[in-house]
């Protein structure tokens, strides 16, 4: 049976390299799951939704502590509540596919 973690424990979404995911989880016993990528390997943290950015920062810190190089966070949605600013202040690049404002505007324009 495949391991399924609760969404509440996910910090970073799978990062694929060679078809095998690497995951970082936020729990009482923090851990990184997946194949070892080697010290200094470049890793991108992927998030579904960014609000304050604190959850992804925990993942960045854990990945760096494990010896990985992390310089970017990518999200599907930026709720524009401080996450982008937090990443910038930490020297990370940040990119979101959509902002919450863009999604709201698209929904409003579709309804009208």
C-alpha positions as CSV (number, residue, x, y, z in Angstrom):
1,X,0.0,0.0,0.0
2,X,1.3,3.4,-1.0
3,X,2.1,5.9,1.9
4,X,-0.4,8.8,2.0
5,X,0.3,11.7,4.3
6,X,-2.4,14.1,5.5
7,X,-2.4,17.4,3.6
8,X,-1.9,19.2,6.9
9,X,1.6,17.7,7.2
10,X,2.8,18.6,3.7
11,X,5.3,21.5,3.5
12,X,6.8,21.0,0.1
13,X,5.3,19.1,-2.8
14,X,7.2,16.4,-4.6
15,X,10.2,17.5,-6.5
16,X,10.9,15.1,-9.4
17,X,14.4,14.2,-10.4
18,X,14.9,11.1,-12.4
19,X,11.2,10.3,-11.8
20,X,11.6,9.9,-8.1
21,X,10.1,12.5,-5.7
22,X,11.8,14.1,-2.8
23,X,9.4,15.4,-0.1
24,X,9.8,17.5,3.0
25,X,7.2,17.1,5.7
26,X,6.3,19.4,8.6
27,X,5.6,17.2,11.7
28,X,6.9,16.6,15.2
29,X,9.7,14.5,13.6
30,X,10.8,16.5,10.6
31,X,12.1,14.4,7.8
32,X,12.9,14.4,4.1
33,X,11.7,11.4,2.1
34,X,13.0,10.2,-1.2
35,X,16.3,9.5,-2.9
36,X,19.4,11.3,-1.7
37,X,20.3,13.9,-4.4
38,X,23.8,14.5,-3.1
39,X,25.2,17.5,-1.2
40,X,24.7,20.8,-3.0
41,X,22.0,19.5,-5.3
42,X,19.7,22.3,-6.5
43,X,16.1,21.9,-5.2
44,X,13.0,24.0,-5.8
45,X,10.3,24.1,-3.2
46,X,6.8,23.8,-4.7
47,X,3.7,24.9,-2.9
48,X,0.0,24.8,-3.9
49,X,-1.0,28.0,-2.0
50,X,1.3,30.6,-0.4
51,X,-0.1,32.9,2.3
52,X,2.5,34.1,4.8
53,X,5.2,31.9,3.3
54,X,6.2,30.4,6.7
55,X,5.5,26.8,5.8
56,X,7.7,26.8,2.7
57,X,10.5,28.6,4.7
58,X,10.5,25.7,7.1
59,X,11.0,23.4,4.1
60,X,13.8,25.6,2.7
61,X,15.6,25.6,6.1
62,X,15.3,21.8,6.4
63,X,16.5,21.2,2.9
64,X,19.4,23.5,3.4
65,X,20.3,21.8,6.7
66,X,20.3,18.5,4.8
67,X,22.9,20.0,2.4
68,X,20.7,20.9,-0.6
69,X,20.9,24.3,-2.4
70,X,17.5,26.0,-2.4
71,X,17.1,29.4,-4.1
72,X,13.5,29.4,-5.3
73,X,9.9,28.8,-4.3
74,X,7.2,28.2,-6.9
75,X,3.5,28.2,-6.1
76,X,0.3,27.7,-7.9
77,X,-1.5,30.6,-6.0
78,X,-0.1,33.5,-4.1
79,X,-2.7,34.9,-1.7
80,X,-0.6,38.1,-1.5
81,X,-0.5,38.1,2.3
82,X,3.3,38.5,2.8
83,X,4.8,35.3,1.4
84,X,6.5,36.9,-1.6
85,X,8.0,39.6,0.7
86,X,9.3,36.9,3.2
87,X,11.0,34.9,0.4
88,X,12.6,38.1,-1.0
89,X,13.9,39.1,2.4
90,X,15.4,35.6,2.7
91,X,17.1,36.0,-0.7
92,X,14.8,33.5,-2.4
93,X,13.3,33.9,-5.9
94,X,9.5,33.5,-5.9
95,X,7.1,32.8,-8.7
96,X,3.4,32.1,-8.6
97,X,1.3,30.9,-11.5
98,X,-1.7,32.9,-10.3
99,X,-2.4,35.5,-7.7
100,X,-5.6,35.4,-5.7
101,X,-6.6,38.7,-7.2
102,X,-6.2,37.3,-10.7
103,X,-8.4,34.3,-9.9
104,X,-11.1,36.5,-8.3
105,X,-11.1,38.9,-11.4
106,X,-11.3,36.0,-13.8
107,X,-14.3,34.5,-11.8
108,X,-16.0,37.9,-11.7
109,X,-15.5,38.5,-15.5
110,X,-16.7,35.0,-16.3
111,X,-19.9,35.5,-14.3
112,X,-20.7,39.0,-15.8
